[in-house]
Amino acid sequence: MTRTVYVNGEYLPETEAKVSIFDRSFLMADGVYEVTSVLGGKLIDFEGHLARLERSLNELEMEKPEAFDDLLEIHRKLVDLNGIDEGMIYLQVSRGSAGDRDFVFPDPEVVKPTLVLFTQSKPGLADNPVAKKGIKVISIEDIRWGRRDIKTVQLLYPSMGKMAAKKEGCDDAWLVEDGQVTEGTSNNAYIVKGGKIITRNLSTDILHGITRAAVLRFAREAQMEVEERAFTIAEAQDADEAFVTSASTFVMPVVEIDGAKVGDGKPGPVAKRLREIYLEESIKSGI
C-alpha cells in the first residue's frame, strides 16, 4: 500500500512526494530529524521529541518550519491516514533550498525550511523477539563531529558502524573516544554492575536521548541506583548486564561486546524490568 507522507504543508502519496535536488539536507547534510514511536496508535514521548527538535534547530540557527506548532496534529493525521498501530514517524527539517549550491546559509527571510514526515509501520515493535535474546555489539573509534548532542542527518559514520558490526556477525557498534564509550550508533549505552545502572553523563559528546531520560526517570522511581559517568569497553565486558535505549528499540539488552559475553550471555533482570516499565508507562502516557 502506498503511504501518505507530508511535505511542506501537503499530504501526498509517497510516489508523488518531491524535494529539490538543491535542498541543503541533500547537499550539505544541513538538517535535523526526530523519530517518534507509535504504540497502540499513540505517540510515545512526543513532547520530549518536539523539545529536542526545537533545541537542535536553535543550536544550528535554523528557522522553525511554519507548521512547527501543528506538528502534533500532523503526526496524528499521518498515523490515521496510514493506519499505524505500531511503528515510527520520521520527521526531518532542513534549511531549505535556495535553488543552487552554496556553503553560505540562505537568507531565512527568503528561503524557508523544508519539512518532511513519513510513517513506518512495524507490527510487533513492542514485542520484538530480539529483546528476549539480546544483541551483540562491537566497538569502533568515535570519529564523528563534536556536536553529537544535535540530532542532525549526518549519519554516514553511524551507518558505517552498523555495517562493520554486520560484517562481524553482530548487531551494532559502540563508539569509543579516549578509551571511553560514548554511545551506540543510534542509541545510548548502559552497563549494570552490582545492581547499579551506569551510563555516560550528558554533554556535547552524546545525544540527549528522549528514551534515555524516560528510562532513567523510571529507574530512579523504582528505587534503582543510577550513576552517570563514562565507562570503558573492558568495564562493560566485566559488567553484570548491558543494554541500549532508543525510540525504536526502547530498552534492548546487550549480551556480547567484542566477542566477550556480558554476564551469562543472556538478557539480565534490570534490562528486562526497565523494558517492561518503560513500555507500560509510555503506552499509558502516550497521546
C-alpha angles and dihedrals in degrees: 000000000000113000124230110232134184122238122172098325099327132102106216141168106263089242090063099043115114138179124185119264085230093060108129093229087063097042103033107013081244097158145087132218147189134202120208123192122228119209122174088353090300128120112241121218090346096157091053092051092048092050092050091048090054090049092050091051091049093048091054093042088239121154119245113250113254090247094054093114090049096053095107091053091046092050092049093048092051090050089052097042092050097038094235114180097160122011145075141289115213118203125188130183122188132181087253136234125303091185095256142044120274135148090221115088113252119245105273089212088063105027116053125203122267114238121195130172131177137168133234117202111216112172111199093026093139094043095048108167090213089070089063093058102027131223136273121230138190127205125241135175114273106232099157123128116279101255101073089147088075111079099225130165090246093117103142097108095045087051090051089050092054090048091050089053092048091053088057093049093255135120107231147349133245115216120229128199125178089352094304130105112246102181144296124285091266104002145050118262130227141175130197122215124173090348092305118124111221124192135157116275120248118269138123087288095077141030113264093237118214091207088046091057093048095046093049090048091051091046092054091046088054089054093250116150115244127192119186109207141110122274136190131241089248090054090049092051089052094048125110091234142357133196145162133223132210140144092262101041100030100197112354121183119230112212103174134034121189090340096310120115117239109226108321092342094257133099109281131227097254095055091044093051094045090051091051093048094045094051094044096048096039094052090049092052097038118121 
